Amino acid sequence: MTEQRDIPGMESTTETLARIFKGSDSGVGSQIADESSRYERINAAKFKRPADTRRIAVANQKGGVGKTSTAVNVAAALAQAGMHVLVVDMDPQGNASTALGAKHNSGDPSVYDVIEGRATVADVMQICPEYETLHVVPASIDLSGADLELADMPDRNNLMRNALDAFLDASDTHYDYVFVDCPPSLGLLVINAMCAVSEMLIPIQAEYYALEGLGQLINTIGLVQSNFNPELLVSTMLVTMYDKRTLLSREVYEEVKTHYPSIVLDTTIPRTVKISEAPSFAQTVVSYDPRGMGAIAYREAALEINNRSAVVLETIASRRNEE
């Protein structure tokens, strides 16, 4: 359903739903009305290109927190809004590559060839079928032994950074955002990702267990800042798998927001089947279920991230000047 304001006397979708469910206690009715209102608002929202490329690693060593879903769906939402986006899949499972429709069978050109020096980013990059401004550097199971192989390589922590720097400098396309999807670990692949970017986006599941590993991740980021990448900034935290009906979800959100008030997004990502289902169709939920709450929430999160660009880039620049 779309707005019909160009036809005299016609109600908008929001007005129709509000009239139908006015005074109703129906949870379904209020949810439909809320979804429709938020969908229309996010469609009307204006995204602004950041002044410089934002390079963001999406990481959490705990599995199952919505890390890859966050990386691909925020990237898709930004591409849908007209941004030029590059996603680098650094997870041997290749789930980000699957969701973005990239070929990533064993033996296919991938990020593994890039960090081993056999290929450039441009050699292995693919275009996402859903969005022509969304480009993907895929990962395959070949990457699973890379941690051991990297251990003896010179400048092992900066292999991805060097390759990415060379690509962005030579590319005819100016990328507004680069997202690096990290594996659920704190090994050399993740260190490489942290050295290749300026920002960290940390998805946090709305459960208490998710908070336990957060300190360890923050410590690792601190070590990378001290030893390899002093401009690295934890710019964003996003609470995922949020269920507004439960006290637990609300308490976890408030706990994280209390400790990290300036970086936790106001948007939360709901627990919904469609988010998990979309990759099986080689799609993000943004394209698979565009009117659903998962897609709307990820688009709202992308807008928040976009709106914070000026402040984040200024902070990174000041850190760079202090070096």
C-alpha positions as CSV (number, residue, x, y, z in Angstrom):
1,M,0.0,0.0,0.0
2,T,1.3,3.4,-0.9
3,E,0.4,7.0,-0.2
4,Q,-2.6,8.2,-2.2
5,R,-2.5,11.9,-1.4
6,D,-2.4,12.8,-5.1
7,I,-6.1,11.7,-5.4
8,P,-8.5,14.2,-3.7
9,G,-10.3,12.7,-0.8
10,M,-8.1,9.6,-0.5
11,E,-6.6,8.7,2.9
12,S,-3.0,7.7,3.3
13,T,-2.2,4.2,4.5
14,T,-1.5,5.5,8.0
15,E,-4.7,7.4,8.2
16,T,-6.8,4.4,7.1
17,L,-5.1,2.0,9.6
18,A,-5.5,4.6,12.4
19,R,-9.2,4.9,11.6
20,I,-9.8,1.2,11.4
21,F,-8.0,0.4,14.6
22,K,-8.8,3.6,16.6
23,G,-9.5,2.7,20.2
24,S,-8.7,-1.0,19.6
25,D,-6.8,-3.0,22.1
26,S,-5.8,-5.4,19.4
27,G,-2.0,-6.0,19.5
28,V,-2.1,-7.1,15.8
29,G,-4.0,-3.9,14.9
30,S,-1.6,-1.6,16.6
31,Q,1.4,-3.4,15.3
32,I,0.2,-3.1,11.7
33,A,-0.5,0.6,12.2
34,D,3.0,1.1,13.7
35,E,4.7,-0.8,10.9
36,S,2.9,1.2,8.2
37,S,3.7,4.5,9.9
38,R,7.4,3.6,10.3
39,Y,7.6,2.3,6.8
40,E,6.3,5.6,5.4
41,R,8.6,7.6,7.6
42,I,11.8,5.7,6.6
43,N,10.8,5.9,2.9
44,A,10.6,9.7,3.3
45,A,13.9,10.0,5.1
46,K,16.8,11.7,3.4
47,F,20.3,10.1,3.6
48,K,23.4,12.3,3.3
49,R,26.7,11.1,1.9
50,P,29.4,11.2,4.5
51,A,32.3,13.7,3.8
52,D,34.8,10.8,3.7
53,T,34.6,7.0,3.4
54,R,33.5,5.4,6.6
55,R,35.3,2.0,7.1
56,I,33.4,-0.1,9.7
57,A,34.2,-3.6,11.1
58,V,31.2,-5.5,12.4
59,A,32.4,-7.7,15.2
60,N,31.5,-9.7,18.2
61,Q,33.4,-12.9,19.2
62,K,30.1,-14.4,20.5
63,G,28.3,-16.2,17.7
64,G,24.5,-15.9,17.0
65,V,24.2,-12.2,17.9
66,G,23.1,-11.0,14.5
67,K,26.5,-9.9,13.4
68,T,26.3,-10.9,9.8
69,S,22.6,-10.0,9.6
70,T,23.6,-6.5,10.8
71,A,26.5,-6.1,8.3
72,V,24.5,-7.1,5.2
73,N,21.2,-5.4,6.1
74,V,22.7,-2.1,7.1
75,A,24.8,-2.2,4.0
76,A,21.8,-3.0,1.9
77,A,19.7,-0.2,3.5
78,L,22.5,2.3,2.7
79,A,22.8,1.1,-0.9
80,Q,19.0,1.3,-1.2
81,A,19.3,5.0,-0.1
82,G,21.8,5.7,-2.9
83,M,25.1,5.2,-1.1
84,H,28.0,3.4,-2.7
85,V,28.8,0.5,-0.3
86,L,31.5,-2.2,-0.2
87,V,31.1,-5.3,2.0
88,V,34.2,-7.4,2.7
89,D,33.4,-10.8,4.1
90,M,36.1,-12.0,6.4
91,D,34.2,-14.9,7.9
92,P,35.1,-18.4,6.5
93,Q,31.4,-19.4,6.8
94,G,30.7,-16.9,4.0
95,N,27.2,-16.1,5.3
96,A,27.5,-12.4,4.2
97,S,28.4,-13.5,0.7
98,T,25.4,-15.8,0.6
99,A,23.0,-13.1,1.8
100,L,24.3,-10.7,-0.9
101,G,24.1,-13.2,-3.7
102,A,27.9,-13.5,-4.3
103,K,29.4,-16.7,-5.6
104,H,31.7,-18.1,-2.9
105,N,32.4,-21.8,-3.5
106,S,35.7,-23.3,-2.5
107,G,38.2,-22.3,-5.1
108,D,36.3,-19.2,-6.3
109,P,38.3,-16.0,-6.1
110,S,37.8,-14.5,-2.7
111,V,39.1,-12.4,0.2
112,Y,41.4,-15.4,0.9
113,D,43.3,-14.7,-2.3
114,V,43.5,-11.0,-1.4
115,I,45.1,-11.4,2.0
116,E,47.5,-14.0,0.7
117,G,48.6,-11.6,-2.0
118,R,47.4,-13.6,-5.0
119,A,44.7,-11.1,-6.1
120,T,43.5,-7.6,-5.5
121,V,40.2,-6.5,-4.1
122,A,39.1,-5.4,-7.7
123,D,40.0,-8.9,-9.0
124,V,37.6,-10.7,-6.6
125,M,34.8,-8.1,-6.1
126,Q,31.3,-8.9,-7.2
127,I,28.2,-6.7,-7.6
128,C,25.2,-7.6,-5.4
129,P,22.3,-8.6,-7.7
130,E,19.8,-6.6,-5.6
131,Y,21.6,-3.3,-5.5
132,E,24.1,-2.1,-8.2
133,T,25.8,0.2,-5.8
134,L,26.5,-2.6,-3.3
135,H,29.7,-4.5,-4.0
136,V,31.0,-7.6,-2.3
137,V,34.4,-9.2,-1.6
138,P,33.3,-12.8,-0.9
139,A,34.7,-15.3,1.5
140,S,34.7,-19.1,1.3
141,I,35.6,-22.1,3.4
142,D,39.2,-21.7,2.0
143,L,39.6,-18.9,4.5
144,S,39.2,-21.3,7.5
145,G,43.0,-22.0,7.8
146,A,44.1,-18.4,7.2
147,D,44.8,-17.6,10.9
148,L,47.6,-20.2,10.9
149,E,48.9,-19.1,7.5
150,L,49.0,-15.4,8.5
151,A,51.0,-16.1,11.6
152,D,54.3,-16.3,9.8
153,M,53.7,-13.6,7.2
154,P,55.4,-10.2,7.4
155,D,53.2,-7.3,8.4
156,R,50.6,-9.9,9.1
157,N,48.2,-7.5,10.9
158,N,47.9,-5.0,8.0
159,L,47.4,-7.3,5.0
160,M,43.7,-6.4,4.6
161,R,44.4,-2.8,5.3
162,N,47.1,-2.5,2.6
163,A,44.9,-4.3,0.0
164,L,41.9,-2.1,0.9
165,D,43.9,1.1,0.9
166,A,45.3,0.3,-2.6
167,F,41.8,-0.5,-3.9
168,L,40.1,2.6,-2.6
169,D,42.9,4.8,-3.9
170,A,42.7,3.4,-7.4
171,S,38.9,2.9,-7.6
172,D,36.9,5.1,-10.0
173,T,34.0,4.7,-7.5
174,H,34.0,6.7,-4.3
175,Y,32.7,4.4,-1.6
176,D,30.6,6.1,1.1
177,Y,30.8,3.0,3.4
178,V,33.0,-0.1,3.7
179,F,31.8,-2.8,6.0
180,V,34.0,-5.7,7.1
181,D,32.1,-8.7,8.4
182,C,34.3,-10.5,11.0
183,P,34.2,-14.1,12.1
184,P,33.0,-14.9,15.7
185,S,36.4,-15.0,17.2
186,L,39.3,-12.8,18.2
187,G,42.0,-14.2,16.0
188,L,44.2,-12.8,13.3
189,L,41.4,-12.3,10.8
190,V,39.6,-10.1,13.2
191,I,42.8,-8.2,14.1
192,N,43.3,-7.7,10.3
193,A,39.8,-6.3,10.0
194,M,40.3,-4.0,13.0
195,C,43.5,-2.6,11.4
196,A,41.8,-2.1,8.1
197,V,39.0,0.1,9.4
198,S,38.5,3.3,11.5
199,E,35.3,2.2,13.3
200,M,33.7,-0.7,15.1
201,L,30.1,-1.6,15.0
202,I,29.2,-4.1,17.8
203,P,25.9,-6.0,17.6
204,I,24.7,-7.1,21.0
205,Q,22.0,-9.7,21.5
206,A,19.3,-8.7,24.0
207,E,20.3,-11.4,26.5
208,Y,22.5,-11.3,29.6
209,Y,24.9,-13.9,28.2
210,A,25.7,-11.4,25.4
211,L,27.0,-8.9,27.9
212,E,29.5,-11.3,29.4
213,G,31.8,-11.3,26.4
214,L,31.5,-7.6,25.7
215,G,34.3,-6.7,28.1
216,Q,36.7,-9.1,26.4
217,L,35.9,-7.6,23.0
218,I,36.4,-4.1,24.3
219,N,39.8,-5.1,25.8
220,T,40.9,-6.6,22.4
221,I,39.9,-3.4,20.6
222,G,41.9,-1.5,23.2
223,L,45.0,-3.6,22.5
224,V,44.6,-2.9,18.7
225,Q,44.2,0.8,19.4
226,S,47.3,0.8,21.6
227,N,49.6,-1.2,19.3
228,F,48.3,-1.1,15.7
229,N,45.5,1.3,14.9
230,P,45.3,4.3,17.3
231,E,42.5,5.9,15.3
232,L,40.1,2.9,15.7
233,L,36.9,4.0,17.3
234,V,34.0,2.0,18.7
235,S,31.4,4.2,17.0
236,T,28.2,2.1,17.2
237,M,26.5,-0.5,19.3
238,L,23.2,-2.1,18.1
239,V,20.9,-4.2,20.2
240,T,19.6,-7.1,18.2
241,M,17.0,-9.9,18.7
242,Y,15.1,-7.5,20.8
243,D,11.6,-8.4,22.1
244,K,9.8,-5.4,23.4
245,R,7.3,-7.6,25.2
246,T,9.9,-9.0,27.6
247,L,11.4,-7.3,30.6
248,L,14.7,-9.0,29.9
249,S,15.2,-7.3,26.5
250,R,14.3,-3.9,28.0
251,E,16.7,-4.4,30.9
252,V,19.6,-5.5,28.7
253,Y,19.0,-2.5,26.4
254,E,19.0,-0.1,29.4
255,E,22.1,-1.7,30.8
256,V,24.1,-1.2,27.6
257,K,22.7,2.3,27.1
258,T,23.7,3.2,30.6
259,H,27.3,2.1,30.0
260,Y,27.7,3.4,26.4
261,P,25.1,6.2,26.1
262,S,26.7,8.0,23.2
263,I,27.2,5.0,20.9
264,V,24.2,2.7,21.4
265,L,21.6,3.3,18.7
266,D,18.1,4.2,19.6
267,T,16.9,1.7,17.1
268,T,16.7,-2.0,18.1
269,I,16.4,-5.0,15.8
270,P,13.5,-7.3,16.6
271,R,13.6,-11.0,16.7
272,T,11.9,-12.0,13.5
273,V,11.9,-15.1,11.3
274,K,12.2,-13.1,8.1
275,I,15.7,-11.9,9.0
276,S,16.9,-15.5,9.3
277,E,14.9,-16.7,6.3
278,A,16.1,-14.1,3.8
279,P,19.7,-15.5,3.2
280,S,18.2,-18.8,2.1
281,F,16.9,-16.8,-0.9
282,A,20.3,-15.1,-1.4
283,Q,18.8,-11.9,-0.2
284,T,18.9,-9.4,2.7
285,V,15.7,-8.9,4.6
286,V,15.6,-5.3,3.3
287,S,14.9,-6.7,-0.2
288,Y,13.2,-9.9,0.8
289,D,10.5,-8.5,3.2
290,P,10.7,-4.7,2.7
291,R,7.5,-3.9,4.7
292,G,8.4,-6.2,7.6
293,M,9.6,-5.0,11.0
294,G,13.1,-6.4,10.4
295,A,13.7,-4.5,7.2
296,I,12.2,-1.3,8.7
297,A,14.4,-1.6,11.8
298,Y,17.6,-2.1,9.8
299,R,16.8,0.8,7.6
300,E,16.2,3.0,10.7
301,A,19.5,1.8,12.1
302,A,21.2,2.7,8.8
303,L,19.7,6.2,9.0
304,E,21.0,6.7,12.5
305,I,24.4,5.6,11.5
306,N,24.3,7.9,8.5
307,N,23.1,10.8,10.6
308,R,26.1,10.4,13.0
309,S,28.7,10.6,10.2
310,A,29.9,14.2,10.8
311,V,30.5,13.6,14.5
312,V,32.2,10.2,13.9
313,L,34.5,11.5,11.2
314,E,35.5,14.5,13.2
315,T,36.4,12.2,16.1
316,I,38.5,10.0,13.9
317,A,40.2,13.0,12.3
318,S,41.1,14.3,15.8
319,R,42.6,11.0,16.8
320,R,44.6,10.9,13.6
321,N,46.0,14.3,14.3
322,E,47.1,13.3,17.8
323,E,49.3,10.5,16.5
